[in-house]
Amino acid sequence: MDTIAVTQYGKVRGSLDHGVARYLGIPYARPPFGPHRFGKPVEPEPWEGVRDALEFGPTAPKRPYKPPLDRILPDPDIPGDDCLNLNIWAPPAASNAPVMVWIHGGSLRNGSTLVDIYDGTAFARDGVVLVTINYRLGVEGFAVFPDAPSNRGLLDQIAALRWVRDNIAAFGGDPGNVTVFGESAGAISIGALAASSLAKGLFQRAILQSGPPHAVPPERGAKVTQAMAKILSIEPTAAAFAQIDRERLLDAQVEATGKGTPLTGGVGFDIVLDGSAVPAPPLENLDPDIALMVGSNTDEWRLWFIPTGIADRISGLTLRLAMLKVKIKGKVAKAYRANRPNARPGELLGAMATDLLLRAPLAKLADSRDTWVYEFAWGTEVERLGACHALEIGFVFDNLNKNGQQTLTGPNAPQELADVMHSAWISFATTGDPGWPMWGRDRTVMIFNHPTSAPGPVPRADELDQWA
């Protein structure tokens, strides 16, 4: 059965399925190619008649995750230029319903709304208008050029949020009650949005899953551009890059970024301090009017260290050299070793890297303002991944039955835990309170686990204190 909504650009035809209205592939900006290549997003052209919104739109140009992560993290692709699009799931009779906007992760070079665990049916079933957005990735969205605006992918996100503000009422959503939530690079993006004057007033609440507010100086962000330019034997300018075939650009991108991970470092894409969208470090400049919930997973590091074999290849010497490189003091390692007497060097490095890059910055953020904090602690037995990076997403979306989630959780993940987490996210979006005490002086953290989820003191406080 079809359903029609009227946006300021024209009518769109969605579908009704199991009591949920679904609209897919709606453009929120013009295709970012041709005259708009490497430019700011431009609002879409109006259309006549009724535009079908029955199928997902094109995804941003990208390549799959490199092996072995490609078998764990599905990253489907739909080719096409009209990749600045969004999808909406809504209760069919909604009016002034809370709105949640999902910003996907993927190191700013992978991911899309096409990943099946991002299906918003469960949110709409429970009274929320759920929006997922595509944005430019990799070289198209985050390469730093002297002759093009920086943070183009972030500007896309802002354009999508403006579209939501101006149009979501047509789908039953309340434009004055918008919660943005995202994981990994999506959470890092939200940190930048929450500190940007360009996004002021576009959302009232934010949930950062496994990604702290972070941005780097433009000269650091330009390293990947320079590496790609060297591979391609061209100047590191937007004009020069625009002359290169898109597939060849992606080949060069894979070659330039292929040696690092989010925990071990290496050349990659970052949000940069651009003097405009991100004028100052986001961690220190978040909008105090935005209600905030943040959290991480107990074993974030395992996603990158276990399937790749990195954990088994790290020796004691490698551990010491890595600590010297990032200036980790010996007493820090002693604290982690005391809590993990049988841990191998790779496991110690992974635990320290997780806290240095994720838990410590999020704790610093919570120390500075009112914040709700959680930790996802349930561990999967798949490939010894434990409570790894990205595992919580299917629980938040209540999509444990999706194939993309079962590659991480296995077939018997606890539905009761999904019920608890999904409800907490909806409660935060609806009322501003997820259902447990704020962080405060006692550093209360909600521990999501099975068979019991409950608030309590921050886990592994002695390790976290090493980074104070």
Secondary structure by P-SEA (a helix, b strand, c coil): cbbbbbcccbbbbbbbcccbbbbcccccccccccccccccccccccccccccccccccccccccccccccccbbbbbbbccccccbbbbccccccccbbbbbbbbccccccccccccccaaaaaaaccbbbbbcccccccccccccccccaaaaaaaaaaaaaaaaccccccccccbbbbbbcaaaaaaaaaaaacccccccccbbbbcccccccccccccaaaaaaaaaaacccccaaaaaaccaaaaaaaaaaaccccccccccbbbbbccccccccccccccccccbbbbbcccccccccccccccccccccaaaaaaaaaaacccaaaaaaaaaacccccaaaaaaaaaaaaccaaaaaaaaacccbbbbbbccccccccccccccccccccccccccaaaaacccccccaaaaaaaaaaaaaaaaccccccccccccbbbbbbcccbbbbccccccccccccc
